[in-house]
């Protein structure tokens, strides 16, 4: 399938903007995290107000100010870290905010000042690690205005997710701004139980397999909301860790999917028709059309979401286009052509109702590159009722939707061979999976939504 027929991209955006002071890190350089005690008492008092129950486990003796020098110089954000757990927090405007995950990893590694959303307030571009099962590094942005931390890249999707990375400025100030890149590091002299006093050696520059755009082109939120129509409403129930994937096909159809980069799960957000006229793109949804200018490469168009307020179209680089082209050629869609269906015995659902839910599962499986789906069987009325009760409350709070029922299927499938395995799939290569669960919830409108899958 060629690029002109189908473009599907994971939007994992590293958005950077120019600013003044800068630092550079070279290969083999040894970096030692500076740990200070100034401000700890003030921080702990604010921590106690924010998390009164958590203060029992967090001791001032284990707390350190690990704010990098350029961050302290250019922002009023301070970073505090607990040496006994790696738990890391941002302290700003007299309040404490979660900065990153830390369980099973080193927590906060480093940060640099960056105006991520170009609102004039300096944010933090941060590197951290966590995960005792699958260790991974995450690059995130702590937004100064919203005071939230947003993951914009994770090594979870890479062939080697356990690599440790830091963020580095890689050129000095100029009229065109400066750039930033990732460096692979090796943690040195780490003593178990002290996550604050870290020393690491820079191994070299790190090139992620999944491309990251380096510049944001902001677009007014109201224009984005109008252009996306009902899609924008679908996004409002999601937190900052959500990306989107947009697919344009040759028949004039465009579809949108929401991606959770932590769980690697997707949700369909809708389809529309599109038309290209010069430099304008027209989307037609529910009989209504909206036209807006856009940047088009001639090969593909990607819609990117930045936080929950700014959206933009961005130009695809030649490297990204080549990467996507090779991806389309290398990874074949999941095979759903030879699936046997077992409806079992149910007083809860008809075969027709089950078929609607099974279609959602099949559509998802198409993205399981190189895998072959063999069977889908209904679990039971009891299991479906139980999982519905378990998931519906949390899902309703997240999306604001009412869910009227739930259904569970079991499946068997064969995973891709090692040379066909999609990076970061998390599956054992060339392996027969049995008893694999798929759990869906049904909305008031009768639509099935895939909630989770696995064992």
PyMOL commands that set and color helices and strands:
alter all, ss='L'
color gray80, all
select helices_A, chain A and resi 40-50+54-56+60-62+69-74+155-157+221-228+230-235+318-330+351-365+381-399+418-420
alter helices_A, ss='H'
color red, helices_A
select strands_A, chain A and resi 6-8+30-32+63-65+78-82+88-92+95-98+107-114+123-130+136-143+148-154+164-169+180-188+199-206+242-249+253-260+265-277+280-285+288-293+302-306+310-314+340-342+372-378+403-414+432-443+448-454
alter strands_A, ss='S'
color yellow, strands_A
deselect
rebuild
show_as cartoon
